[in-house]
Amino acid sequence: PAGPHLAIGATVHATTMQKQSARTAYLEALRRLPPALLKYFFVKIAEIERGAPLISVADWTGMLRPRVGHVLLDFHHTDPAIQAIDQIGAWAAGFCLPNRQSEESAETAATVRLLRGWGRTLAQKRLRFFVDNARSPALIQAASEAGAHFITSEPHWPLAAQPRGAAHAPAPFGQSAAPGPISAAAGMR
């Protein structure tokens, strides 16, 4: 109780939220989680298609927030939706760097500008900023300097071994043969 606050991240793909039957099943799976656990939860809606109707994204966020409190939105890095994101009710937003942009290269300067733009915009809108797949130290540094609150980088922060006593949560739709451990995301600050 005196230690740092825990965070448990879950992901739902945007296509799951688009289909009513899949969305209903996902929300039902969240309802079955212990309420004491949910206060630590955040859910990321992953891979929202570029140009997805913001009214739909706002509806998805509105369905999730009463259950988990914090909703993150994973947009395409070139999506102009960021300009109206404060109207959606999310807690955080960001994007996954494509592999070709996540290696140090001539594109790094353009990627740094992209990170700074997203960071400025999300700070103005009082939203937290995340960047996934920052594969190089330079991009991790650039994301941090741009104000990213969450940065993932599997090459630099590999997933930790399962902590002793950690519980497994079954996949909501039974598609996973062996569910992985519940753990906090690496690189959170």
N, C-alpha and C positions, 0 to 999 in steps of 0.2 A: 504493500500500500504506500510506502514512503518512496518507492523507486520511480523511475520514469514511467510515463503513461504508455500503455501498449497501443498498438494499432494493428488491426487485422484487415487486410485488403482482400476483396473478392472482385472478380471481373465478370461482367455479363457482356456478351457480344451484342452489338447494335441490332443484328438480325434477329436475335432472340426477343428483343424488346419490340420489334416491328410486328411479330406474329402474335396474335392474341393468345393462342393456346400455349405457346412457349413462354410468353410473358407471365401468364397466369400460373404456370407450373413453377417458374422461377420465384415469383412472389410468394407462392405457397411454401416453397423450400425455405425462404427467408423467415416466414412466420413460424416455422418449426424450430428455429434456432433459439437457444435460451436467451431470454431478455437481458440477463446480466452480461452475456457475450456481445450483444448487439451494440452496447454503448461504445465498444471499441472498434466497430466496423466502419469501413468506408467501402463503397462499391464504385468501381470504374466501369462506365459504359464504353466499351472498346470499339475501335475502328468505325466511328461514325462516318458515314460516307460524305465526301465533299459535296456540299450543296443540299444535304438532308434538310427537310423542312424544320425550322427551329420550333414551330409549334408542337411538332411530334417529340422533339428532344425535350422540350419543356414538360410535356405530358409524362414522359418516361421518368424524368427527374422528380416530378410531383408524385408519382407512384412509389418511388423508392425512398424518398426523404422521410416519410413518416415511419418507415421500417428500420432504416439504418442511420439516418441523421446526416451523413456526409456522402455526397455524390460527386464523383470526378467524371469529366467528359473528355474523351480521347478523340480529338478531331484530326483530320488530315492536316499536315503542317502548312498547307497552302489555303486552307479553308477561310473565306472571309467572314464566317460566322462569329469569329472572335470579337468583331466590332459590336455585336448585339448580345454577347454572352451573359451580360449582367441581367438580362431579362428572363433567363432560363431557370434560375433558382439553384444553380450548382454551387458547390463549395470550392471546387478546383477545376482547372482545365489544363490541357497540354496536348502533347503529341509524341509519337514515337518517331525517332530519327530513322530514315531509311538506311539500310546497311551501306549503301554507296555514299551516303553523306556522313556516316558515323566513323569513317576511317579518316585519319589525317590526310588531307589532299588539298588540291587547289580550291575545292569547294568549301573548305573550312571557313573562309572569310564570309561567304554568302550565308553559311549556316550560323555563324556568330551573329550576323545582322538579323537573321530570322529569330534567333533566341532572344536578342535584345528587344526586338519589336514585340514579341509575345510577352516578355517579361514586363515591359513598360505598360502595355495595354492591360494585362491582368492586374498589375499593381493599381492602376487607375480605377479598375472596376472592383477592387478589394477581393480578388479571388486568388487562391493559391495556385501555383504554377508547377507542373511536373514535366519532366523530360525523360522519356524512356529510350533505351538503347544508345546511350552515350558511350561509344566504344573506345574513345581515346582520352588520355589525360587532358589534352587541350580542350576537348569538348565538355568534359566534366567541369573543368575550370570555367569555361565560358558560360555554361548553364548556371553554375553557382553565381558567377558575377552578374548574370542577367536576372537573378532573383529567384531561381528555381527552388522550391521548397522540397521537392522530391526528385531525385535523380536515380535512375537505375542504370546499371552497367554490369552485365554478367561477366565480362572478362576481368573487371577490376574488383567487383564485389560478388563473387560467386555465391550461389545460394548456400546458406549454412546447413550443416547437418541437422537433422531433427532433434530439437531439445528433448531432454529426458522428460517424460510425462506429457508430451504434446499429444493432443487428440487428433484423430483423422476425421474429416468431414466427408461423407459420401457425396459424389457428384450428383447434382439435383436431378439429372435425367438418366442416370445410370450408364452414361456413355463411356465413363472412364473405368478401365479395368482395375487400376490400383490408385486410389486417391492419394495425393501427396500430403505432407504435413501442413498444418496451419502454422504460418509464421508471419512475422512482420516483414515488410518490404525492406530490402537493403538500401542504404544510401539516404534514408530519411533524415532530415534535420529540422 
